[in-house]
Amino acid sequence: MLSVSVAGLAVLGYLTYINLPDLSVKLAAMQAGIDIAYPSYQPQGYEIKGLISNKDGAVAIAYNNKSGEYHVNQQKSSWDSVAVISNYI
């Protein structure tokens, strides 16, 4: 019975470990009050570095590999759909 409990805890710990980046992103998004998304393109070999940071309503995701790193910062825009059409398109 003890071995089943230990195995269950190990599986639960592993599932938490592999989902930690997603959980961290969702938590940071809730704290910042915005809806964030992963970039649609991620260079091969780059992985999320550590936990996602949330500061002053912005969320920063750091990616790194052996040769360097890059950051993706997301924050709420003051533009609405009308402003996007008139100023960007």
PDB file with one MODEL, atoms N, CA, C and O in Angstrom:
MODEL        1
ATOM      1  N   MET A   1       0.822  -1.186   0.000  1.00  0.00           N
ATOM      2  CA  MET A   1       0.000   0.000   0.000  1.00  0.00           C
ATOM      3  C   MET A   1       0.874   1.261   0.000  1.00  0.00           C
ATOM      4  O   MET A   1       0.558   2.246  -0.668  1.00  0.00           O
ATOM      5  N   LEU A   2       1.961   1.217   0.748  1.00  0.00           N
ATOM      6  CA  LEU A   2       2.874   2.354   0.803  1.00  0.00           C
ATOM      7  C   LEU A   2       3.516   2.607  -0.562  1.00  0.00           C
ATOM      8  O   LEU A   2       3.697   3.754  -0.971  1.00  0.00           O
ATOM      9  N   SER A   3       3.857   1.520  -1.259  1.00  0.00           N
ATOM     10  CA  SER A   3       4.491   1.687  -2.573  1.00  0.00           C
ATOM     11  C   SER A   3       3.527   2.301  -3.583  1.00  0.00           C
ATOM     12  O   SER A   3       3.953   3.054  -4.459  1.00  0.00           O
ATOM     13  N   VAL A   4       2.241   1.994  -3.476  1.00  0.00           N
ATOM     14  CA  VAL A   4       1.233   2.593  -4.360  1.00  0.00           C
ATOM     15  C   VAL A   4       1.116   4.090  -4.069  1.00  0.00           C
ATOM     16  O   VAL A   4       1.003   4.892  -4.995  1.00  0.00           O
ATOM     17  N   SER A   5       1.143   4.467  -2.806  1.00  0.00           N
ATOM     18  CA  SER A   5       1.080   5.878  -2.439  1.00  0.00           C
ATOM     19  C   SER A   5       2.306   6.638  -2.936  1.00  0.00           C
ATOM     20  O   SER A   5       2.184   7.752  -3.446  1.00  0.00           O
ATOM     21  N   VAL A   6       3.464   6.047  -2.791  1.00  0.00           N
ATOM     22  CA  VAL A   6       4.700   6.686  -3.256  1.00  0.00           C
ATOM     23  C   VAL A   6       4.678   6.820  -4.772  1.00  0.00           C
ATOM     24  O   VAL A   6       5.072   7.852  -5.314  1.00  0.00           O
ATOM     25  N   ALA A   7       4.219   5.777  -5.456  1.00  0.00           N
ATOM     26  CA  ALA A   7       4.133   5.832  -6.916  1.00  0.00           C
ATOM     27  C   ALA A   7       3.137   6.903  -7.361  1.00  0.00           C
ATOM     28  O   ALA A   7       3.386   7.620  -8.330  1.00  0.00           O
ATOM     29  N   GLY A   8       2.026   7.010  -6.661  1.00  0.00           N
ATOM     30  CA  GLY A   8       1.033   8.035  -6.985  1.00  0.00           C
ATOM     31  C   GLY A   8       1.585   9.437  -6.793  1.00  0.00           C
ATOM     32  O   GLY A   8       1.353  10.314  -7.626  1.00  0.00           O
ATOM     33  N   LEU A   9       2.312   9.657  -5.708  1.00  0.00           N
ATOM     34  CA  LEU A   9       2.941  10.952  -5.469  1.00  0.00           C
ATOM     35  C   LEU A   9       4.000  11.259  -6.523  1.00  0.00           C
ATOM     36  O   LEU A   9       4.146  12.405  -6.947  1.00  0.00           O
ATOM     37  N   ALA A  10       4.731  10.242  -6.941  1.00  0.00           N
ATOM     38  CA  ALA A  10       5.751  10.440  -7.972  1.00  0.00           C
ATOM     39  C   ALA A  10       5.103  10.847  -9.298  1.00  0.00           C
ATOM     40  O   ALA A  10       5.598  11.747  -9.977  1.00  0.00           O
ATOM     41  N   VAL A  11       4.014  10.199  -9.664  1.00  0.00           N
ATOM     42  CA  VAL A  11       3.306  10.542 -10.896  1.00  0.00           C
ATOM     43  C   VAL A  11       2.731  11.949 -10.802  1.00  0.00           C
ATOM     44  O   VAL A  11       2.833  12.724 -11.753  1.00  0.00           O
ATOM     45  N   LEU A  12       2.136  12.282  -9.677  1.00  0.00           N
ATOM     46  CA  LEU A  12       1.584  13.627  -9.472  1.00  0.00           C
ATOM     47  C   LEU A  12       2.686  14.687  -9.544  1.00  0.00           C
ATOM     48  O   LEU A  12       2.493  15.742 -10.148  1.00  0.00           O
ATOM     49  N   GLY A  13       3.817  14.416  -8.943  1.00  0.00           N
ATOM     50  CA  GLY A  13       4.951  15.335  -8.997  1.00  0.00           C
ATOM     51  C   GLY A  13       5.472  15.508 -10.411  1.00  0.00           C
ATOM     52  O   GLY A  13       5.801  16.623 -10.815  1.00  0.00           O
ATOM     53  N   TYR A  14       5.553  14.424 -11.171  1.00  0.00           N
ATOM     54  CA  TYR A  14       6.012  14.490 -12.556  1.00  0.00           C
ATOM     55  C   TYR A  14       5.046  15.298 -13.419  1.00  0.00           C
ATOM     56  O   TYR A  14       5.477  16.124 -14.223  1.00  0.00           O
ATOM     57  N   LEU A  15       3.758  15.069 -13.259  1.00  0.00           N
ATOM     58  CA  LEU A  15       2.761  15.811 -14.038  1.00  0.00           C
ATOM     59  C   LEU A  15       2.806  17.313 -13.700  1.00  0.00           C
ATOM     60  O   LEU A  15       2.657  18.156 -14.585  1.00  0.00           O
ATOM     61  N   THR A  16       3.009  17.630 -12.442  1.00  0.00           N
ATOM     62  CA  THR A  16       3.145  19.032 -12.051  1.00  0.00           C
ATOM     63  C   THR A  16       4.400  19.631 -12.682  1.00  0.00           C
ATOM     64  O   THR A  16       4.374  20.765 -13.160  1.00  0.00           O
ATOM     65  N   TYR A  17       5.488  18.881 -12.684  1.00  0.00           N
ATOM     66  CA  TYR A  17       6.756  19.366 -13.248  1.00  0.00           C
ATOM     67  C   TYR A  17       6.635  19.655 -14.747  1.00  0.00           C
ATOM     68  O   TYR A  17       7.122  20.685 -15.213  1.00  0.00           O
ATOM     69  N   ILE A  18       6.000  18.770 -15.500  1.00  0.00           N
ATOM     70  CA  ILE A  18       5.917  18.991 -16.942  1.00  0.00           C
ATOM     71  C   ILE A  18       4.900  20.071 -17.297  1.00  0.00           C
ATOM     72  O   ILE A  18       4.981  20.658 -18.375  1.00  0.00           O
ATOM     73  N   ASN A  19       3.946  20.342 -16.411  1.00  0.00           N
ATOM     74  CA  ASN A  19       2.947  21.387 -16.660  1.00  0.00           C
ATOM     75  C   ASN A  19       3.272  22.698 -15.966  1.00  0.00           C
ATOM     76  O   ASN A  19       2.482  23.639 -16.041  1.00  0.00           O
ATOM     77  N   LEU A  20       4.410  22.786 -15.294  1.00  0.00           N
ATOM     78  CA  LEU A  20       4.772  23.987 -14.552  1.00  0.00           C
ATOM     79  C   LEU A  20       4.817  25.240 -15.427  1.00  0.00           C
ATOM     80  O   LEU A  20       4.322  26.279 -14.989  1.00  0.00           O
ATOM     81  N   PRO A  21       5.378  25.205 -16.634  1.00  0.00           N
ATOM     82  CA  PRO A  21       5.347  26.428 -17.458  1.00  0.00           C
ATOM     83  C   PRO A  21       3.922  26.902 -17.764  1.00  0.00           C
ATOM     84  O   PRO A  21       3.643  28.099 -17.696  1.00  0.00           O
ATOM     85  N   ASP A  22       3.029  25.985 -18.095  1.00  0.00           N
ATOM     86  CA  ASP A  22       1.641  26.368 -18.372  1.00  0.00           C
ATOM     87  C   ASP A  22       0.953  26.924 -17.137  1.00  0.00           C
ATOM     88  O   ASP A  22       0.229  27.916 -17.219  1.00  0.00           O
ATOM     89  N   LEU A  23       1.176  26.296 -16.004  1.00  0.00           N
ATOM     90  CA  LEU A  23       0.588  26.788 -14.756  1.00  0.00           C
ATOM     91  C   LEU A  23       1.140  28.166 -14.402  1.00  0.00           C
ATOM     92  O   LEU A  23       0.403  29.042 -13.948  1.00  0.00           O
ATOM     93  N   SER A  24       2.436  28.349 -14.614  1.00  0.00           N
ATOM     94  CA  SER A  24       3.063  29.637 -14.329  1.00  0.00           C
ATOM     95  C   SER A  24       2.520  30.734 -15.233  1.00  0.00           C
ATOM     96  O   SER A  24       2.288  31.852 -14.773  1.00  0.00           O
ATOM     97  N   VAL A  25       2.314  30.435 -16.512  1.00  0.00           N
ATOM     98  CA  VAL A  25       1.759  31.411 -17.457  1.00  0.00           C
ATOM     99  C   VAL A  25       0.337  31.788 -17.052  1.00  0.00           C
ATOM    100  O   VAL A  25      -0.010  32.969 -17.045  1.00  0.00           O
ATOM    101  N   LYS A  26      -0.477  30.811 -16.720  1.00  0.00           N
ATOM    102  CA  LYS A  26      -1.856  31.099 -16.326  1.00  0.00           C
ATOM    103  C   LYS A  26      -1.916  31.926 -15.044  1.00  0.00           C
ATOM    104  O   LYS A  26      -2.731  32.842 -14.936  1.00  0.00           O
ATOM    105  N   LEU A  27      -1.071  31.614 -14.089  1.00  0.00           N
ATOM    106  CA  LEU A  27      -1.037  32.368 -12.836  1.00  0.00           C
ATOM    107  C   LEU A  27      -0.594  33.813 -13.082  1.00  0.00           C
ATOM    108  O   LEU A  27      -1.203  34.742 -12.551  1.00  0.00           O
ATOM    109  N   ALA A  28       0.447  34.010 -13.870  1.00  0.00           N
ATOM    110  CA  ALA A  28       0.929  35.367 -14.169  1.00  0.00           C
ATOM    111  C   ALA A  28      -0.128  36.156 -14.930  1.00  0.00           C
ATOM    112  O   ALA A  28      -0.304  37.349 -14.683  1.00  0.00           O
ATOM    113  N   ALA A  29      -0.832  35.509 -15.851  1.00  0.00           N
ATOM    114  CA  ALA A  29      -1.887  36.187 -16.619  1.00  0.00           C
ATOM    115  C   ALA A  29      -3.020  36.627 -15.701  1.00  0.00           C
ATOM    116  O   ALA A  29      -3.533  37.737 -15.837  1.00  0.00           O
ATOM    117  N   MET A  30      -3.411  35.772 -14.775  1.00  0.00           N
ATOM    118  CA  MET A  30      -4.466  36.141 -13.832  1.00  0.00           C
ATOM    119  C   MET A  30      -4.028  37.302 -12.949  1.00  0.00           C
ATOM    120  O   MET A  30      -4.814  38.212 -12.688  1.00  0.00           O
ATOM    121  N   GLN A  31      -2.785  37.279 -12.490  1.00  0.00           N
ATOM    122  CA  GLN A  31      -2.285  38.343 -11.629  1.00  0.00           C
ATOM    123  C   GLN A  31      -2.177  39.668 -12.387  1.00  0.00           C
ATOM    124  O   GLN A  31      -2.425  40.728 -11.813  1.00  0.00           O
ATOM    125  N   ALA A  32      -1.810  39.616 -13.661  1.00  0.00           N
ATOM    126  CA  ALA A  32      -1.664  40.834 -14.463  1.00  0.00           C
ATOM    127  C   ALA A  32      -3.004  41.328 -14.996  1.00  0.00           C
ATOM    128  O   ALA A  32      -3.126  42.485 -15.398  1.00  0.00           O
ATOM    129  N   GLY A  33      -4.008  40.455 -15.000  1.00  0.00           N
ATOM    130  CA  GLY A  33      -5.323  40.831 -15.497  1.00  0.00           C
ATOM    131  C   GLY A  33      -5.401  40.879 -17.010  1.00  0.00           C
ATOM    132  O   GLY A  33      -6.210  41.620 -17.570  1.00  0.00           O
ATOM    133  N   ILE A  34      -4.560  40.088 -17.681  1.00  0.00           N
ATOM    134  CA  ILE A  34      -4.574  40.047 -19.138  1.00  0.00           C
ATOM    135  C   ILE A  34      -4.610  38.604 -19.614  1.00  0.00           C
ATOM    136  O   ILE A  34      -4.349  37.672 -18.853  1.00  0.00           O
ATOM    137  N   ASP A  35      -4.937  38.442 -20.886  1.00  0.00           N
ATOM    138  CA  ASP A  35      -4.915  37.124 -21.506  1.00  0.00           C
ATOM    139  C   ASP A  35      -3.648  37.042 -22.337  1.00  0.00           C
ATOM    140  O   ASP A  35      -3.469  37.830 -23.266  1.00  0.00           O
ATOM    141  N   ILE A  36      -2.769  36.105 -22.022  1.00  0.00           N
ATOM    142  CA  ILE A  36      -1.517  36.015 -22.745  1.00  0.00           C
ATOM    143  C   ILE A  36      -1.455  34.720 -23.529  1.00  0.00           C
ATOM    144  O   ILE A  36      -2.199  33.778 -23.255  1.00  0.00           O
ATOM    145  N   ALA A  37      -0.566  34.679 -24.503  1.00  0.00           N
ATOM    146  CA  ALA A  37      -0.405  33.504 -25.346  1.00  0.00           C
ATOM    147  C   ALA A  37       1.076  33.277 -25.608  1.00  0.00           C
ATOM    148  O   ALA A  37       1.878  34.209 -25.556  1.00  0.00           O
ATOM    149  N   TYR A  38       1.422  32.046 -25.885  1.00  0.00           N
ATOM    150  CA  TYR A  38       2.779  31.723 -26.292  1.00  0.00           C
ATOM    151  C   TYR A  38       3.001  32.241 -27.711  1.00  0.00           C
ATOM    152  O   TYR A  38       2.053  32.339 -28.490  1.00  0.00           O
ATOM    153  N   PRO A  39       4.242  32.572 -28.051  1.00  0.00           N
ATOM    154  CA  PRO A  39       4.514  32.976 -29.431  1.00  0.00           C
ATOM    155  C   PRO A  39       4.179  31.836 -30.395  1.00  0.00           C
ATOM    156  O   PRO A  39       4.341  30.664 -30.053  1.00  0.00           O
ATOM    157  N   SER A  40       3.712  32.178 -31.600  1.00  0.00           N
ATOM    158  CA  SER A  40       3.362  31.139 -32.564  1.00  0.00           C
ATOM    159  C   SER A  40       4.612  30.474 -33.128  1.00  0.00           C
ATOM    160  O   SER A  40       4.537  29.356 -33.636  1.00  0.00           O
ATOM    161  N   TYR A  41       5.756  31.142 -33.046  1.00  0.00           N
ATOM    162  CA  TYR A  41       7.014  30.565 -33.514  1.00  0.00           C
ATOM    163  C   TYR A  41       8.018  30.568 -32.375  1.00  0.00           C
ATOM    164  O   TYR A  41       8.210  31.578 -31.699  1.00  0.00           O
ATOM    165  N   GLN A  42       8.645  29.439 -32.177  1.00  0.00           N
ATOM    166  CA  GLN A  42       9.699  29.322 -31.171  1.00  0.00           C
ATOM    167  C   GLN A  42      10.893  28.650 -31.838  1.00  0.00           C
ATOM    168  O   GLN A  42      10.766  27.525 -32.320  1.00  0.00           O
ATOM    169  N   PRO A  43      12.059  29.316 -31.879  1.00  0.00           N
ATOM    170  CA  PRO A  43      13.225  28.715 -32.509  1.00  0.00           C
ATOM    171  C   PRO A  43      13.560  27.362 -31.892  1.00  0.00           C
ATOM    172  O   PRO A  43      13.366  27.141 -30.696  1.00  0.00           O
ATOM    173  N   GLN A  44      14.060  26.477 -32.719  1.00  0.00           N
ATOM    174  CA  GLN A  44      14.381  25.123 -32.275  1.00  0.00           C
ATOM    175  C   GLN A  44      15.451  25.159 -31.188  1.00  0.00           C
ATOM    176  O   GLN A  44      16.447  25.873 -31.306  1.00  0.00           O
ATOM    177  N   GLY A  45      15.237  24.390 -30.146  1.00  0.00           N
ATOM    178  CA  GLY A  45      16.201  24.272 -29.066  1.00  0.00           C
ATOM    179  C   GLY A  45      15.989  25.218 -27.904  1.00  0.00           C
ATOM    180  O   GLY A  45      16.644  25.070 -26.873  1.00  0.00           O
ATOM    181  N   TYR A  46      15.095  26.184 -28.034  1.00  0.00           N
ATOM    182  CA  TYR A  46      14.833  27.126 -26.953  1.00  0.00           C
ATOM    183  C   TYR A  46      13.735  26.583 -26.045  1.00  0.00           C
ATOM    184  O   TYR A  46      12.759  25.994 -26.509  1.00  0.00           O
ATOM    185  N   GLU A  47      13.914  26.791 -24.753  1.00  0.00           N
ATOM    186  CA  GLU A  47      12.928  26.376 -23.755  1.00  0.00           C
ATOM    187  C   GLU A  47      12.672  27.529 -22.795  1.00  0.00           C
ATOM    188  O   GLU A  47      13.494  28.434 -22.655  1.00  0.00           O
ATOM    189  N   ILE A  48      11.530  27.482 -22.143  1.00  0.00           N
ATOM    190  CA  ILE A  48      11.215  28.510 -21.150  1.00  0.00           C
ATOM    191  C   ILE A  48      12.213  28.413 -20.009  1.00  0.00           C
ATOM    192  O   ILE A  48      12.495  27.333 -19.492  1.00  0.00           O
ATOM    193  N   LYS A  49      12.736  29.567 -19.632  1.00  0.00           N
ATOM    194  CA  LYS A  49      13.733  29.638 -18.569  1.00  0.00           C
ATOM    195  C   LYS A  49      13.048  30.053 -17.273  1.00  0.00           C
ATOM    196  O   LYS A  49      12.596  31.191 -17.149  1.00  0.00           O
ATOM    197  N   GLY A  50      12.968  29.161 -16.331  1.00  0.00           N
ATOM    198  CA  GLY A  50      12.408  29.480 -15.021  1.00  0.00           C
ATOM    199  C   GLY A  50      10.920  29.758 -15.057  1.00  0.00           C
ATOM    200  O   GLY A  50      10.213  29.327 -15.968  1.00  0.00           O
ATOM    201  N   LEU A  51      10.460  30.479 -14.062  1.00  0.00           N
ATOM    202  CA  LEU A  51       9.053  30.819 -13.959  1.00  0.00           C
ATOM    203  C   LEU A  51       8.762  32.120 -14.702  1.00  0.00           C
ATOM    204  O   LEU A  51       9.666  32.911 -14.972  1.00  0.00           O
ATOM    205  N   ILE A  52       7.519  32.324 -15.021  1.00  0.00           N
ATOM    206  CA  ILE A  52       7.080  33.512 -15.732  1.00  0.00           C
ATOM    207  C   ILE A  52       6.976  34.656 -14.729  1.00  0.00           C
ATOM    208  O   ILE A  52       6.461  34.475 -13.626  1.00  0.00           O
ATOM    209  N   SER A  53       7.465  35.834 -15.113  1.00  0.00           N
ATOM    210  CA  SER A  53       7.411  36.965 -14.186  1.00  0.00           C
ATOM    211  C   SER A  53       6.256  37.897 -14.538  1.00  0.00           C
ATOM    212  O   SER A  53       5.879  38.045 -15.701  1.00  0.00           O
ATOM    213  N   ASN A  54       5.715  38.512 -13.509  1.00  0.00           N
ATOM    214  CA  ASN A  54       4.597  39.438 -13.640  1.00  0.00           C
ATOM    215  C   ASN A  54       4.964  40.700 -12.875  1.00  0.00           C
ATOM    216  O   ASN A  54       5.219  40.656 -11.672  1.00  0.00           O
ATOM    217  N   LYS A  55       4.989  41.843 -13.593  1.00  0.00           N
ATOM    218  CA  LYS A  55       5.335  43.096 -12.928  1.00  0.00           C
ATOM    219  C   LYS A  55       4.576  44.233 -13.584  1.00  0.00           C
ATOM    220  O   LYS A  55       4.634  44.406 -14.802  1.00  0.00           O
ATOM    221  N   ASP A  56       3.877  44.996 -12.793  1.00  0.00           N
ATOM    222  CA  ASP A  56       3.156  46.187 -13.255  1.00  0.00           C
ATOM    223  C   ASP A  56       2.212  45.901 -14.422  1.00  0.00           C
ATOM    224  O   ASP A  56       2.156  46.681 -15.373  1.00  0.00           O
ATOM    225  N   GLY A  57       1.485  44.814 -14.363  1.00  0.00           N
ATOM    226  CA  GLY A  57       0.508  44.494 -15.399  1.00  0.00           C
ATOM    227  C   GLY A  57       1.105  43.947 -16.675  1.00  0.00           C
ATOM    228  O   GLY A  57       0.400  43.821 -17.676  1.00  0.00           O
ATOM    229  N   ALA A  58       2.388  43.619 -16.670  1.00  0.00           N
ATOM    230  CA  ALA A  58       3.043  43.026 -17.845  1.00  0.00           C
ATOM    231  C   ALA A  58       3.566  41.647 -17.469  1.00  0.00           C
ATOM    232  O   ALA A  58       3.935  41.398 -16.321  1.00  0.00           O
ATOM    233  N   VAL A  59       3.592  40.761 -18.449  1.00  0.00           N
ATOM    234  CA  VAL A  59       4.069  39.404 -18.236  1.00  0.00           C
ATOM    235  C   VAL A  59       5.272  39.179 -19.133  1.00  0.00           C
ATOM    236  O   VAL A  59       5.221  39.483 -20.325  1.00  0.00           O
ATOM    237  N   ALA A  60       6.358  38.648 -18.574  1.00  0.00           N
ATOM    238  CA  ALA A  60       7.580  38.392 -19.332  1.00  0.00           C
ATOM    239  C   ALA A  60       7.888  36.902 -19.315  1.00  0.00           C
ATOM    240  O   ALA A  60       7.898  36.265 -18.262  1.00  0.00           O
ATOM    241  N   ILE A  61       8.139  36.360 -20.504  1.00  0.00           N
ATOM    242  CA  ILE A  61       8.523  34.960 -20.642  1.00  0.00           C
ATOM    243  C   ILE A  61       9.936  34.946 -21.219  1.00  0.00           C
ATOM    244  O   ILE A  61      10.177  35.529 -22.276  1.00  0.00           O
ATOM    245  N   ALA A  62      10.866  34.290 -20.540  1.00  0.00           N
ATOM    246  CA  ALA A  62      12.249  34.197 -21.006  1.00  0.00           C
ATOM    247  C   ALA A  62      12.492  32.803 -21.580  1.00  0.00           C
ATOM    248  O   ALA A  62      12.145  31.792 -20.968  1.00  0.00           O
ATOM    249  N   TYR A  63      13.089  32.774 -22.756  1.00  0.00           N
ATOM    250  CA  TYR A  63      13.472  31.521 -23.408  1.00  0.00           C
ATOM    251  C   TYR A  63      14.983  31.499 -23.517  1.00  0.00           C
ATOM    252  O   TYR A  63      15.603  32.539 -23.737  1.00  0.00           O
ATOM    253  N   ASN A  64      15.593  30.312 -23.363  1.00  0.00           N
ATOM    254  CA  ASN A  64      17.039  30.233 -23.542  1.00  0.00           C
ATOM    255  C   ASN A  64      17.452  28.884 -24.114  1.00  0.00           C
ATOM    256  O   ASN A  64      16.705  27.905 -24.078  1.00  0.00           O
ATOM    257  N   ASN A  65      18.673  28.873 -24.643  1.00  0.00           N
ATOM    258  CA  ASN A  65      19.345  27.648 -25.048  1.00  0.00           C
ATOM    259  C   ASN A  65      20.828  27.850 -24.795  1.00  0.00           C
ATOM    260  O   ASN A  65      21.209  28.794 -24.104  1.00  0.00           O
ATOM    261  N   LYS A  66      21.660  26.996 -25.332  1.00  0.00           N
ATOM    262  CA  LYS A  66      23.094  27.071 -25.049  1.00  0.00           C
ATOM    263  C   LYS A  66      23.735  28.345 -25.590  1.00  0.00           C
ATOM    264  O   LYS A  66      24.710  28.833 -25.019  1.00  0.00           O
ATOM    265  N   SER A  67      23.202  28.890 -26.685  1.00  0.00           N
ATOM    266  CA  SER A  67      23.860  30.025 -27.324  1.00  0.00           C
ATOM    267  C   SER A  67      23.290  31.389 -26.933  1.00  0.00           C
ATOM    268  O   SER A  67      23.883  32.410 -27.283  1.00  0.00           O
ATOM    269  N   GLY A  68      22.186  31.443 -26.235  1.00  0.00           N
ATOM    270  CA  GLY A  68      21.638  32.737 -25.857  1.00  0.00           C
ATOM    271  C   GLY A  68      20.221  32.650 -25.335  1.00  0.00           C
ATOM    272  O   GLY A  68      19.716  31.574 -25.016  1.00  0.00           O
ATOM    273  N   GLU A  69      19.593  33.814 -25.255  1.00  0.00           N
ATOM    274  CA  GLU A  69      18.222  33.855 -24.780  1.00  0.00           C
ATOM    275  C   GLU A  69      17.472  35.010 -25.431  1.00  0.00           C
ATOM    276  O   GLU A  69      18.069  35.945 -25.964  1.00  0.00           O
ATOM    277  N   TYR A  70      16.153  34.917 -25.371  1.00  0.00           N
ATOM    278  CA  TYR A  70      15.301  36.015 -25.806  1.00  0.00           C
ATOM    279  C   TYR A  70      14.104  36.090 -24.881  1.00  0.00           C
ATOM    280  O   TYR A  70      13.767  35.121 -24.201  1.00  0.00           O
ATOM    281  N   HIS A  71      13.459  37.264 -24.860  1.00  0.00           N
ATOM    282  CA  HIS A  71      12.344  37.511 -23.959  1.00  0.00           C
ATOM    283  C   HIS A  71      11.116  37.926 -24.757  1.00  0.00           C
ATOM    284  O   HIS A  71      11.218  38.638 -25.756  1.00  0.00           O
ATOM    285  N   VAL A  72       9.964  37.475 -24.302  1.00  0.00           N
ATOM    286  CA  VAL A  72       8.686  37.883 -24.867  1.00  0.00           C
ATOM    287  C   VAL A  72       7.925  38.589 -23.755  1.00  0.00           C
ATOM    288  O   VAL A  72       7.632  37.994 -22.718  1.00  0.00           O
ATOM    289  N   ASN A  73       7.609  39.857 -23.975  1.00  0.00           N
ATOM    290  CA  ASN A  73       6.872  40.656 -22.992  1.00  0.00           C
ATOM    291  C   ASN A  73       5.489  40.959 -23.545  1.00  0.00           C
ATOM    292  O   ASN A  73       5.348  41.346 -24.705  1.00  0.00           O
ATOM    293  N   GLN A  74       4.479  40.784 -22.720  1.00  0.00           N
ATOM    294  CA  GLN A  74       3.108  41.059 -23.122  1.00  0.00           C
ATOM    295  C   GLN A  74       2.449  41.929 -22.055  1.00  0.00           C
ATOM    296  O   GLN A  74       2.623  41.718 -20.855  1.00  0.00           O
ATOM    297  N   GLN A  75       1.686  42.913 -22.532  1.00  0.00           N
ATOM    298  CA  GLN A  75       0.949  43.770 -21.614  1.00  0.00           C
ATOM    299  C   GLN A  75      -0.336  44.226 -22.279  1.00  0.00           C
ATOM    300  O   GLN A  75      -0.490  44.141 -23.497  1.00  0.00           O
ATOM    301  N   LYS A  76      -1.234  44.701 -21.476  1.00  0.00           N
ATOM    302  CA  LYS A  76      -2.521  45.161 -21.966  1.00  0.00           C
ATOM    303  C   LYS A  76      -2.336  46.454 -22.747  1.00  0.00           C
ATOM    304  O   LYS A  76      -1.611  47.352 -22.319  1.00  0.00           O
ATOM    305  N   SER A  77      -2.985  46.537 -23.875  1.00  0.00           N
ATOM    306  CA  SER A  77      -2.910  47.729 -24.713  1.00  0.00           C
ATOM    307  C   SER A  77      -4.070  48.667 -24.393  1.00  0.00           C
ATOM    308  O   SER A  77      -5.149  48.227 -23.995  1.00  0.00           O
ATOM    309  N   SER A  78      -3.835  49.949 -24.570  1.00  0.00           N
ATOM    310  CA  SER A  78      -4.904  50.920 -24.369  1.00  0.00           C
ATOM    311  C   SER A  78      -5.757  51.069 -25.623  1.00  0.00           C
ATOM    312  O   SER A  78      -6.785  51.746 -25.598  1.00  0.00           O
ATOM    313  N   TRP A  79      -5.342  50.447 -26.708  1.00  0.00           N
ATOM    314  CA  TRP A  79      -6.085  50.531 -27.959  1.00  0.00           C
ATOM    315  C   TRP A  79      -7.292  49.604 -27.939  1.00  0.00           C
ATOM    316  O   TRP A  79      -7.225  48.502 -27.392  1.00  0.00           O
ATOM    317  N   ASP A  80      -8.397  50.050 -28.536  1.00  0.00           N
ATOM    318  CA  ASP A  80      -9.540  49.179 -28.771  1.00  0.00           C
ATOM    319  C   ASP A  80      -9.557  48.859 -30.268  1.00  0.00           C
ATOM    320  O   ASP A  80      -8.651  49.258 -30.999  1.00  0.00           O
ATOM    321  N   SER A  81     -10.581  48.144 -30.721  1.00  0.00           N
ATOM    322  CA  SER A  81     -10.614  47.713 -32.121  1.00  0.00           C
ATOM    323  C   SER A  81     -10.669  48.897 -33.089  1.00  0.00           C
ATOM    324  O   SER A  81     -10.107  48.816 -34.181  1.00  0.00           O
ATOM    325  N   VAL A  82     -11.323  49.975 -32.721  1.00  0.00           N
ATOM    326  CA  VAL A  82     -11.413  51.167 -33.587  1.00  0.00           C
ATOM    327  C   VAL A  82     -10.026  51.812 -33.705  1.00  0.00           C
ATOM    328  O   VAL A  82      -9.626  52.219 -34.795  1.00  0.00           O
ATOM    329  N   ALA A  83      -9.301  51.906 -32.601  1.00  0.00           N
ATOM    330  CA  ALA A  83      -7.954  52.492 -32.617  1.00  0.00           C
ATOM    331  C   ALA A  83      -7.007  51.655 -33.462  1.00  0.00           C
ATOM    332  O   ALA A  83      -6.163  52.203 -34.170  1.00  0.00           O
ATOM    333  N   VAL A  84      -7.133  50.350 -33.398  1.00  0.00           N
ATOM    334  CA  VAL A  84      -6.277  49.482 -34.203  1.00  0.00           C
ATOM    335  C   VAL A  84      -6.550  49.729 -35.692  1.00  0.00           C
ATOM    336  O   VAL A  84      -5.609  49.853 -36.476  1.00  0.00           O
ATOM    337  N   ILE A  85      -7.806  49.802 -36.082  1.00  0.00           N
ATOM    338  CA  ILE A  85      -8.157  50.015 -37.481  1.00  0.00           C
ATOM    339  C   ILE A  85      -7.649  51.367 -37.964  1.00  0.00           C
ATOM    340  O   ILE A  85      -7.069  51.457 -39.046  1.00  0.00           O
ATOM    341  N   SER A  86      -7.857  52.404 -37.189  1.00  0.00           N
ATOM    342  CA  SER A  86      -7.492  53.744 -37.648  1.00  0.00           C
ATOM    343  C   SER A  86      -5.992  54.032 -37.550  1.00  0.00           C
ATOM    344  O   SER A  86      -5.481  54.838 -38.327  1.00  0.00           O
ATOM    345  N   ASN A  87      -5.279  53.406 -36.631  1.00  0.00           N
ATOM    346  CA  ASN A  87      -3.867  53.710 -36.440  1.00  0.00           C
ATOM    347  C   ASN A  87      -2.898  52.686 -37.030  1.00  0.00           C
ATOM    348  O   ASN A  87      -1.740  53.011 -37.292  1.00  0.00           O
ATOM    349  N   TYR A  88      -3.342  51.502 -37.232  1.00  0.00           N
ATOM    350  CA  TYR A  88      -2.419  50.456 -37.660  1.00  0.00           C
ATOM    351  C   TYR A  88      -2.668  49.979 -39.081  1.00  0.00           C
ATOM    352  O   TYR A  88      -1.722  49.733 -39.830  1.00  0.00           O
ATOM    353  N   ILE A  89      -3.929  49.849 -39.454  1.00  0.00           N
ATOM    354  CA  ILE A  89      -4.247  49.289 -40.776  1.00  0.00           C
ATOM    355  C   ILE A  89      -4.279  50.373 -41.818  1.00  0.00           C
ATOM    356  O   ILE A  89      -4.530  50.094 -42.990  1.00  0.00           O
TER     357      ILE A  89
ENDMDL
END
